[in-house]
Amino acid sequence: MAHQASAPHREPPPSRSLPDDTGAHPRVFEPVLLVILVVLAAVGAVIGIDLVSKLGISANTSVVGALVAMLIGRIPLGFLRRMRSVHRQNLAQSAISAATFASANALLTSVAIPYVFGRQDLVWPMLAGSFIGLLVDAWVLYRAFGSRLLPADAAWPPGTAAAETIKAGDRGGRRALILAGGTAVGLAGTLLSLPLSAAGVAFLGNVWALMMFGIGLMLRQYSPDLFDTDLGAGFIPHGVMVGAGVVALGQAVHMLVGRRARKKQRAERRAAEEPASTLAVADPTVEYTVDERALRLALVRGYALFTAGAVVLAVLGGLIGDMSPLGIIGWVLFAAFAALVHELIVGLAAMQSGWFPSFAVTLIFLILGLAMGIPSVPLALLIGYVSATGPAFADMGYDLKAGWLLRRDHRPWDPYEREGRRQQFLAALIGFAVALAVVAVAWRSYFGQGLIPPVAKVYADTIKSGLSDPDAVRTMLLWAVPGAAIQLIGGTRRQMGVMLATGLLILTPQACWLVLGALAVRVVYRRLRGPAADEELNLIGAGVIAGSSLGDSAQILKT
């Protein structure tokens, strides 16, 4: 993916370039900013639980938060003028999006599983366990972002959309007009029930990954007509995801312990020995800020923290008295493993495409749990714990990508970037805390009205019915072979197997044509215009995603 963020600003209005944008990075505990973050997080949390319980969808509200922060900065009051800082707007969008995904995908969905299962007494233990999983989930991404596994210069399409929205609002001019046009198109598509965000993603993400995603979408939509069978049924896409996920995990492990780290170290030593005059001037922002050792440490500590969270959930959920000591140990270790693998697979898919198959990957572990003979109540808690990870992992990747793009022009870059990431993590923690409070207060009211997230019903019903189809595991293992082969061919950067499986798991009519058509336009337009086309395509794609996000958030008015 080509980056244009380092290009010189063409329209830098003096009133929009604040002194503190070139000094120390803004901090979330500035009194005015903190109040704004808490209010925005509360709005995002309410939007999240309302949409996921009534419509079964979750909206990326980061663009909404950025726009609100821009408007606040234009209010003619001295103490609000500081909100014109693009970095404060980035903190605002980080807080509201974190609260939205935390409340909807991590907390409410998790606690709904034991509720639907008929164990209301386990709602509060599940809320505590899922919140721990949420915190660990975000921490692992924070520590791993900028590594070879999760590089900052990867696609992360919604993050690019948020950054382009903020930059266009700050600079105005032609960029703002292009972005506004794309936003109008995306909003109109949402109102017409067209998934135009898929086309927006195709302008921003990895071409190979999105091509496989589009093929998966096409096979899912047209397989009944083409092959007289539904490739979305019978656990076929789940099998593809299992195979691709296993290979993706192996690729990550190989990356961490293989030869690449040693080769990179040797190359760095050779570069250090070269005369300074012979070295090409490189862009420091595309260098990895997290080396392989730090990445390994983050993942190992993440597993340890997930294990500790599973222990807390086992104790609070009363599993100590219901399972043998050996069974408890196995349950805890499997829960931590599933949580870590779930977040990595979801994060890799989100990094390349902006879509994260959290439901599908969680369902895979549910089926594996049934095949392993885990009792129903422990399995319900395990699935609630696993489902709390992944969405926040992907969302924080989007937010840190937006911050990375906004901070690229700052010099010295590295200390400013690291401090910016830390402040974004703190903003996300504020969003998580607000989301926890909102869900704790609201879950009884929503569940009492029968407003249950649909995916929670699927999890609970699957646990109750068990493996009614004895061929389910066999089917998954069979289709894991092509999934693994495609993932192996595509390599770590392309994630082709994971993206094919993601497309197979999603039934969104006409989305395949939007993805593949936008990819064709992108390739042809870039050949005609050259590298200059990248900035325009990025703005158009960002605008379409922003408009779709606004449209999704506005659906709360319908409900």
N, C-alpha and C positions, 0 to 999 in steps of 0.2 A: 504494500500500500504506500503510495507516494504521499509525502507530507508537504503541505504548503504553509504550515503555521509559522515557519521561520522567515517567510518572505517579509520585506519591509512593509509597514503600515502605509496605506495610501491616503487614508483620511483620518488623521489623528486630531479630532477636535480638542482644543485645550481644555474645555470644560469637562471632558470625559476621561482625561488622563490625570489621575490623582497622584499626589506625591508618594503616598504610602504604597502605591503599586510597584515602586522601584526600591523600596526599603525593606523592612521586615515584613514577613507574611502576616496578614491579618489573623487574629486569634478568635476562636469561637467564644471565649469568655469575655469578650468586650460586651458591656452591659446591653447596649442597643441591639447588637447582633445576636446575642444570646436569646433575648426576648423574641426576636423575629424567627430564630431557628425553632424555638419551642412552639410558637404559634403555627408555623408552617408544618412542623412535624405532626401536630395534632390534626391539622387539615388533611394531611396525607394519610394518616392512620385511619381517619374516618372514611375517606374515599376508598382506601384499600379494603377494609372489612365490608363496606356496603356493596362494592362491586363484586367481590369474590363470593359473597353469600347470596346475592340476588341475581347476578348474571353469570357467575362462574368465571369471570375474567379478572385480570389485574392490570392496572394501568401504570406505565412509567411516568411518574409525575415530576421527574427532574426538570423537564422543560417548563412545566407550570411554575415550579419554585423559582427558576431563573427569571421567568417573565415577571413574577410578582416582585422579586428583589429589584429588578430593573425599574419597575414602576415606583417602588418605595424610594429608590434613589433619586427619582425625578420630583418628589414632593419638595416644595420650596421651604424646607426647614433645615437649619444648619446641621442638627445632629443626625439627620437622615441622609445628608449628602454623601457620607462615607459609603453608603450602599451602592454608589456608582462604581465602586471598585469591582472589576470582573472577578477578583479572587474571593471577595465576600459573596458575590452572587453564586460562585462555585460552591462555597460552603452551604449556602441556602439550598441549592438544588441537591446537594449531597444529603442534607438532613431530611428533606421532605421525601426523597425517593427511598432512603433507608427506612423511614417510618412506614411508607406505603407497602413495600415488599415484606417488611418484618411483620406488620399487623396482619396482612392478608395471607401470604404464602407460608410464612414460618409459624406464626403463633395461632391464629384462629383456625387454620386448616388442621394443625396438629391437635389442638384440644378438642376439635370436633370429632376426631376418630374414636376416642373412648366414649364420648357422649353418644354417638350413633350406635356404638357397640353395646350400649346399655349400661355402661359403668360411669355414671356421673361422678362417683366418688374419686375417679382418677383424673378428672379435669384439672384440678389444681396441681397435682404432681406432674401431670403432662405439661402444664404451662411453665412450671419451673424448669423441667428438663429441656423443653424446646427452646426456652430463653437461653439456657447455657449453651445449647448447640448453636443457636444463632450467634452468640458472642464469639464462640470459637471459630465458627464459619468465617465471620468477617475478619477476625484476627489473622487467620491463615492467609487470606487473600492479601491483606495489608502487608504481611511480611514477605509474600511471594511475588507481588506485583513488580514488574520490572526485571524478572528473571528470564532465563532462556525458555522456561516452561510457559510462563505467562508474561510475554514481553509487552512493554508499554507501546511499542510501535505496531502491535497487531491491530486488527480491525476495531473491535469493541464498538460496533456501529452506533448504539444509542448514546454512548459517551461522546463520540464525534459529533452527533446531532446536538447534544447539549452544549458542547464547546462552540460549535459554529453559531448556534443561536445567541449565545452570550457575546461572542466576538462581533457578530453582525449588529446586535443592539448597541454595542459600545462604539463601533466605527461608523455605522450607517452606510450611506452611499450605495454603490452597485451591489455589494455583498448582501446588504440588507434587503434589497429588492429581489434578488434571486432567491434568497432564503424565504422571504415572505410569499413569493409565488409558489415555491414548493410546499410551504405550510398550508396555503389555501387548497392546493391539490390534495394533500393528505387529509385535511379536515373534511373536504367534500367527499373523499373516498369513504371515510368512516360513516358519514351521514347516509351514504348510499350502500353501506354494508359491503364495501369492496376493501379487501386487505391490502391497501396500497403501501402499508409499511413494509411489506415483503419486497416491493419494487425499490423502496428507499434503501433498504438493507443491501440490495444487490449493487447499488452504486458505491457502497462503502466497504464491503467485506472482501474476503479472499475469494477470487474468481473460481478456483477449483472447488473449494469447500461449498460455495453457494451453488455451483453447477450440480454437485451431488445432492444438495438439499432440494433443488428444483426437480431433479429426476425423481427423488423420493416422493415429493409432493405429487408429481404426475402419476407415478405408479400407484400411489394410494388412491387417487381420484378415479383413475381409468382402468385399474386392474380388473374390476368385475366385467367390464365390457371387452377388454383385450384378452384376458386369460381365463374368463369364467370363474374367477376366484377373487376374494377380497384379501389383498395382501396386508390389510390392516387388522384382519381377524386371525384367530388361532395362534396368537403369540408369535407370529412371524417377525414383525418389526422388533419385538422385544428380543428375539433371538439374534437378529442382526446387531442390535445395540449391545447385547452381551458379548458377542465376539469382538466387535469394534472396541468396546470398553475395556476388555481384557488386554487387547493389544495396545490401546492407548495408555493403559496403566503400565504395561511393560516398557513402552517407549519412554515414558516419564522416568521409570526406574533406570533404564539404560542411560538416559541423558544425565542422570544424577551420579551414577557410579561408573559410567563407561569412560571412553578415552577422550571425549570432547573437552572435559575440563583440563586434562593434562595438555592436550593440543593447544588450547587457548592460553594456558599459562606459558608454554614454550614460545608461542607467538608473541605474547606480551614481553617476555624477556628479550627476544630478538629485537622487538621494536624499541625497547629501552636502550639497547646497545647501539642503535643506529644514530648517526648525527642528526640533530634536531632539524637541520636544513633540508634533509632528505625526506622527512616525514610529511605526508599530505595532511592538510588541515581537515580534521573530521568534525562532524556534528556531535558534540558530547551528549546530546539528549537522546540519541539512539543507542548509546552504549548501555549494557546491562548494569543496573544499579544493585542487583542482588546476584551474587555469585553462586556457584553450585553448592558450596559449603553452607552458605546461609540458607539456601533453598532447602537443602536436606534437613537442616536444623529446624526450619519452620514446619516442615511436614512431619518430622518425628515428634516435635512438641505438640503439633496439632493433634496427632493420634493420641498422645498421652492425655491431652486436655479432653478430647472426645471420650476417652476411656473414663476419666474422672467424672465427666458429665453423665455417662451411662451408669456409673456406680450410684451417683446421687439419685438418678431416676429410678433405679432398681430398689433403693432403700425407701424412697418416698412412695413408690408404687406398690409396696408390699410384696415384692417378688422374693425377698429373702426367705419368707416363711412358706412360699408356694413352690420353690424350686430347690433342687439339691445344690450343695456348694459347687460341684463341678458344673452343673447346669448354669448356675449364676455366672461363673467365670466365663464359660463359653458364650453366654448371652452378651455379657459386657464387651468381650473382645470382638464379637461379630458386629455388635451395634456400632462400636467405634470404627471398625474397618468399613462398614457400609456407609457411615456418615462421611468418612474421608474420601472414599472412592466416588460416592454420589456427588460431592461438591466438585471434585476434579473433573468428572465427565461433564457435568452441567456447566462448569466454568469454561472448559475448552470449547464446547458447542456455542456458548454465549459469546466467547471471544471472537469466533470466526463469523457468526451469523446474526447475533443479536437475539436469537431464540434459544431458550433453555428448556430441555426435555425433562424437567424435574419429575413430573407425574410418571412418565414412562420408566425412568431409572428407579424411582422408588417402588414402582409396581414390580420391577424385576427382583428387587431384594425381598419384596413380600412373597413372591412365588418361590424364591430360593428358601425363605424361612419356612414356608409350608412344606416344601420338599424335605427340609431338614427335620421336620417334626417339632418345631417350636410351638408350645402351647398357645392358645388363642389370645389370652390376655397379655402375656409377655410379648407376643408378636404385635399386638395392637400398639403397645407402648414403644416397641422398637421402630415400627413404621412411622409413628408420630415423631419420634426423635430424628429419624433419617430425613423425613420430609421437611423438617425445620432447617436443614442445611441445603445449600445449593443456590436458591434464589437470591439470598443476601450476598453470597459469594459473587454471583454474576453481577448483581447491581452495584456492588462496591467496585468491581472491575470497570464498569461503565463510568462511575463517578471519578475514579482515579485517572482514567483515560482522559476525561474532560479536563481535569485539573492539569494533567501533563501537557495537553495541547495549549492551555491558557498560560502555562508557566514557561514554555519553551524559549521565549525570547529574553527571559531574565538572565542577567549575568552579575555575579557568578551564579551558574545554574544549579549545580548539584546541591549545595546546602539549602537553597530556596525550594527546590523540588522536594527534598526530604522533609522539610518543615511543612510544606504545603500538604503532603500526604498525611503527615501526623495530624494536622488540623482537620483534614477531611475525615480521618478515622474518628476523631473526637466528635465531629458533627454527626457522624453516623451513630455513635454511641448515644448521643442525645436523642436522635430519632428512634433508636431502639427502646430507650427508657420510656419515651412518650407512648410508643406503640404498645409496650407492655401494660402501661396504665390504662390505655383505651380498651384493649382487649379484656383486661381483668374486670373492667366496669361493664362492658357491653355484651359479653358472651351470653349471659343468662337471657338478656332481652332478645337477642337475635335467635338463639337456639329455641327459646320458648315460643317464638313465632314460626318455627319450622324453617328458618333461614340458615341452612347448612351448606357450606361449600360443597359443590357436587363431587369433587375428587375425594373428599373425606368419606362420602357415602360409598364410593367405589371401593376404597380401601377396606372399610368396615364390612361391606357385603362380601368381598372376596375372602376376608378372614373367616367370616361365618360359614361360607359355603365350602371353603377348603378347595383342594384340587379335584374338582368334580370331573375334570377331563384328565385321565391318566396319561394322555399323550402330550400334555402341555410341555413338560420338561424335555421330552424327546424332540418335540418340534423346535423348541428354543435352541437346543444343542445343535440340531441339524442346520438351522439358519445362522448359527453363530459362525460357521465356517466361511461363507462368503463375506460376512461382515468383518471378520478378522482379516481376510485376504485384502479387501479393499482398503482397510485402515493401514495395513502394512505397506501397501503400494503407495498410498498417499503421503505417508510420513507424518511427523509430529506437527509440522506447520500447517498442513492442509486439513487434517482431521476428516478425510473423505468418508471413512466408514461411519464415524459418529454422525456426520451430517446427513448421510444417506438414511441412517436409521431414524434420525430426527424427522426428516421429511416423511418417511413411512408412517410415523406415529401421529402425524397431524392431518386431519381431514378438513381442509379449508378450501372450498370450491374456488377455482380459478387462480389460486395463489401461485401454482406452478407456472402458469403463463406469465404472470407478473414478474416472477423471479427470473425466469429464463429470458423473457423479452427484455428486461432491464439489463441483464448481463450482455445480451447481444448489442443493445444500444451503447453500452459502456465500451465494449471492445471496438466497435466501428468508430464511435466518436473519438476515442483516444487515438486511433490510427489516423484520423483526419486532422485532428487538432494537435496531436503530440502531447507532451507532458503538461502543457497549459490546460488541457481538458480536465485534469484531475481536480483542480480547485473548484471548477464549475460543477462537476459531477458530485463532489463532496457536499457542496452547498445545497444542490437540488435534493440529494438523498437525505441530508440532515433536515431540510425543510419538510419533506414528505413524512419522515419519522416523527418530527415535532408535531405536525398537524394531526397525525394519527393518534399520538399520545394525548393531545388536547381533546380530540374527539372521544377517546375512551374515557378520559376523566370527566367529560361533560355528561356522560351517560348516567352519572349519579343523579342528575336532575330528572331524568326519565323515571328513575326508580323511586 
